[in-house]
């Protein structure tokens, strides 16, 4: 049986820095829930500022139950919190949109193999007895642009190389989305379709605690 493979676009739309901060908080929560469910997840971000905020990200969810997991997030996510950037700002409601991307939405990019440079290194981070002990992690760099992506999730260098290339394609997709966001195409209108009055999930405070309905 073919494993489920879902791509989600997480976007702050045209919102301010607070909405971009909400993007990172939403993604952190999504990754935590996905891993608790035994799903494999990867992320690709657009350009991130020094404040650690990003206007959009692409989440790839792989594994049985991916569709059910994704369904819990699709729509508008509301974050109720005083602005972390503007202490006297009165607004406290910030919104993020989570959209399902179909195959037709994701641009197929032609990346020349000769333009790619691969570096392998030992995977870091927690892992206990499952921690990689060989140089299986892979970083791929697109030489003409300098854009790179890293994968350390797989247990083999071959698997990580394949996933790193996919993540690199996701980064290019996000950059293409930014460049074409003003064109009259359905996928690029997602940034303008946040339904602020009907959030599917709501979180509150700096610790991003969910408000149960």
PEDA-V637856 format. One record per residue. N is the residue number from 1. RES is the residue in one small letter. SS is DSSP state (H for helix, E for strand, L for the rest). PSI is psi in radians with two decimals (* if undefined). Layout:
((N:RES:SS:PSI) (N:RES:SS:PSI))
//
This chain:
((1:x:L:2.35) (2:x:L:2.30) (3:x:L:2.52) (4:x:L:2.45) (5:x:E:1.85) (6:x:E:2.39) (7:x:E:2.30) (8:x:E:2.37) (9:x:E:2.16) (10:x:E:2.10) (11:x:E:2.47) (12:x:L:0.08) (13:x:L:-2.36) (14:x:L:0.36) (15:x:L:2.91) (16:x:L:-3.01) (17:x:H:-0.57) (18:x:H:-0.68) (19:x:H:-0.61) (20:x:H:-0.67) (21:x:H:-0.68) (22:x:H:-0.56) (23:x:H:-0.83) (24:x:H:-0.62) (25:x:H:-0.71) (26:x:H:-0.79) (27:x:H:-0.74) (28:x:H:-0.76) (29:x:H:-0.70) (30:x:H:-0.78) (31:x:H:-0.71) (32:x:H:-0.81) (33:x:H:-0.68) (34:x:H:-0.75) (35:x:H:-0.59) (36:x:H:-0.48) (37:x:L:0.07) (38:x:L:0.36) (39:x:L:2.63) (40:x:E:2.26) (41:x:E:2.58) (42:x:E:2.72) (43:x:E:2.59) (44:x:E:2.26) (45:x:E:2.70) (46:x:L:-3.00) (47:x:L:2.28) (48:x:L:2.40) (49:x:L:3.06) (50:x:L:-0.37) (51:x:L:-0.02) (52:x:L:0.41) (53:x:L:2.56) (54:x:L:2.42) (55:x:L:-0.43) (56:x:E:2.81) (57:x:E:2.71) (58:x:E:2.16) (59:x:E:2.22) (60:x:E:2.17) (61:x:E:2.21) (62:x:E:2.32) (63:x:L:2.87) (64:x:L:2.21) (65:x:L:0.06) (66:x:H:-0.72) (67:x:H:-0.75) (68:x:H:-0.72) (69:x:H:-0.82) (70:x:H:-0.63) (71:x:H:-0.50) (72:x:L:-0.24) (73:x:L:-0.30) (74:x:L:2.27) (75:x:E:-2.66) (76:x:E:2.32) (77:x:E:2.25) (78:x:E:2.34) (79:x:E:2.07) (80:x:E:1.93) (81:x:L:2.47) (82:x:L:2.59) (83:x:L:2.23) (84:x:L:-0.10) (85:x:L:-0.50) (86:x:L:1.73) (87:x:L:-0.51) (88:x:L:0.14) (89:x:L:2.30) (90:x:L:-0.50) (91:x:L:2.43) (92:x:L:-0.04) (93:x:E:2.16) (94:x:E:2.57) (95:x:E:2.49) (96:x:E:2.47) (97:x:E:2.41) (98:x:E:2.10) (99:x:E:2.45) (100:x:E:2.25) (101:x:E:2.21) (102:x:L:2.88) (103:x:L:-0.63) (104:x:L:-0.36) (105:x:L:-0.61) (106:x:L:2.13) (107:x:L:2.29) (108:x:L:2.05) (109:x:L:2.39) (110:x:L:1.81) (111:x:L:2.08) (112:x:L:2.25) (113:x:H:-0.56) (114:x:H:-0.28) (115:x:H:-0.01) (116:x:E:2.41) (117:x:E:2.29) (118:x:E:2.38) (119:x:E:2.36) (120:x:E:2.60) (121:x:E:2.92) (122:x:L:2.26) (123:x:L:2.38) (124:x:L:-3.02) (125:x:L:3.07) (126:x:L:2.73) (127:x:L:-0.28) (128:x:H:-2.33) (129:x:H:-0.26) (130:x:H:0.01) (131:x:L:2.37) (132:x:L:2.38) (133:x:L:0.12) (134:x:L:2.95) (135:x:L:1.17) (136:x:L:-0.36) (137:x:E:2.57) (138:x:E:2.38) (139:x:E:2.21) (140:x:E:2.35) (141:x:E:2.26) (142:x:E:1.84) (143:x:L:-0.74) (144:x:L:-0.60) (145:x:L:-0.38) (146:x:L:0.02) (147:x:E:2.41) (148:x:E:2.85) (149:x:E:2.62) (150:x:E:2.49) (151:x:E:2.29) (152:x:L:0.17) (153:x:L:-0.62) (154:x:L:2.86) (155:x:L:-0.06) (156:x:L:2.66) (157:x:H:-0.61) (158:x:H:-0.78) (159:x:H:-0.76) (160:x:H:-0.58) (161:x:H:-0.77) (162:x:H:-0.77) (163:x:H:-0.60) (164:x:H:-0.69) (165:x:H:-0.70) (166:x:H:-0.71) (167:x:H:-0.63) (168:x:H:-0.73) (169:x:H:-0.65) (170:x:H:-0.69) (171:x:H:-0.75) (172:x:H:-0.65) (173:x:H:-0.78) (174:x:H:-0.70) (175:x:H:-0.66) (176:x:H:-0.67) (177:x:H:-0.71) (178:x:H:-0.78) (179:x:H:-0.58) (180:x:L:0.27) (181:x:L:-0.33) (182:x:L:0.01) (183:x:L:2.74) (184:x:L:1.21) (185:x:L:2.52) (186:x:H:-0.82) (187:x:H:-0.56) (188:x:H:-0.07) (189:x:H:-0.10) (190:x:H:-0.57) (191:x:H:-0.23) (192:x:H:0.22) (193:x:L:0.43) (194:x:L:2.16) (195:x:L:1.51) (196:x:L:-0.37) (197:x:L:-0.01) (198:x:L:1.13) (199:x:E:2.50) (200:x:E:-0.45) (201:x:E:2.59) (202:x:E:2.35) (203:x:E:2.75) (204:x:E:2.48) (205:x:L:2.98) (206:x:L:-0.46) (207:x:L:-0.03) (208:x:L:0.96) (209:x:E:2.33) (210:x:E:2.40) (211:x:E:1.95) (212:x:L:2.41) (213:x:L:*))
//
